[in-house]
Amino acid sequence: MPVLVNLALGLLFGLGLIVSGMSNPAKVLNFLDIFGTFDPSLAFVMAGAAGVALVGYRLVLRRRAPLLAPRFELPTRRDIDARLVAGAALFGVGWGLGGFCPGPAFTALGLAAPGTLAFVPAMLLGMWLARRLPASG
């Protein structure tokens, strides 16, 4: 049952990415081009997502446990280290150059969007390499 719930939620998330335009790299790059063809519409998508997440987390974390798991798996680390900063910077550079972040990239791959056949394998390679770097802290 949890696999089917996760599949349904993943499909819903992917549909939301498609409807919002997040899976279109041109729309994302226009959002990032503040001195050119700036398109602020993704700011509304992100603000809406942040608002829903804020309310959702507040409601869900009142429960003792998730519906389909014995306990919540929440991060415990709160420090900011060089690995976190480097990862965030690399994420931003990849987003700015490719117009994709991981969720929309996988969605766009299913839509056969241009650039995904290069971006997704490079992203997966980067994720694999990051797991092999020594952890700090």
N, C-alpha and C positions, 0 to 999 in steps of 0.2 A: 504493500500500500504506500509506504513513504516514497518509493521510486516513482509511482504514478503521480503522486502529489508534486514531487519535485519536477517531473516532466511538465505537468500542467502549468506550474508556476514559471518555469523556464520559457515555455511557449508564450505565456502572457507577457513576460518581461520582454522577450524578443519582439512581440507584436507592438508593445509600447515603444520600443526603440525605432521600429519602422515608422509608426504613425508620427512620432515626434520629429523624425528626420535625423536622429542621431546616427543612423546607419548610412547616411549619405555623407561621404567625406567632403564634398564640395560645400555642403551646408555648414559643417563643422569648421572648415577652413575659413569660410566667410565670417563665421562668428569670431574667429581668432584674428581676423584682419581688421583691426580697429581703425587703421588709417586708409583703408581701401574700400572694399565691398562689404563693409560690416553689416552683419545680420544679427540683431540682438535676440531673435526669437528663442534660441537655445538657452538663454539666461532664464527665460520664463519656465522652460522645461526643467532646468536644474533647480530653480527655486521651488517649483511645485513638487519635485521629487524630494527635496530636502524637507519641505513642510510635511509631506506624507510620512517620511521616515521618522521625523521628530515625534509626531503624534503616535505613529505605529509602535515605535520603541517604548514610549511611555506607557502605552496600553499593554503591550505584550510582556514587558518586564515586571508587571504587577503579578503575573502568574508565577507559580512555583516552578513550573517546567513547561517546555514547549509541548504542543499537542502530540507530536510524533517522535519525541526523543525523551530520554530520562532526565536530562538536565540541559541548561543553556551552556553553550561554549562561547564565552566572551573573552576578549583579549584582556590580559592582566598588565602587560607592560605599558608604561606611560612615558618612558624616556624617549628623547629624540637623539639618535646617533647618526654617524656619518653614513651608514648603510641605508637608513631610512631617507635621509636627505638626497643621497645619490639616486636611490630608486625613484623618488618623487620627481627629481629633475629629469631622469631618463624617460619616465612616463610622460612628462610634459613635452619633452623634445619629440618623442615618438608621436604623440597626439598632434603636435603642431606640424610635423613634417608629413605624416601620413593621413591625418584627418580621422584616425580611428583610435579608440581605446578598446580593451579586450571584449567587452560585451557586444558593442556594435560591430566590431570586426568579425566576430563569429556569425552574427546576424547577416552582415553584408556578404559573408562567404556563401551562405545559403542562397543569397539573391544573385550570386555570380557578379558582384560589384567589381569594377576594375580596381586593381591594386591589391586586392585581398589575397591573391595567390602568392604574392611576395610578402605582404605584411604579416599574415597569420603564421607562416612558418618561421619568420624572423622573430616574431613575438614569442612563439613557443620555445625557440632556441634560447632566447634571452631569459625566459622563465626557468628553463632547465639549468642554464648556467648560474643563475642567481641562487638556486638551491645548493649549488656546489661551492659557493663562496663561504669562507669561514664566517660564522655568526659572531657578532660583537656583543659585548656585555656579559 
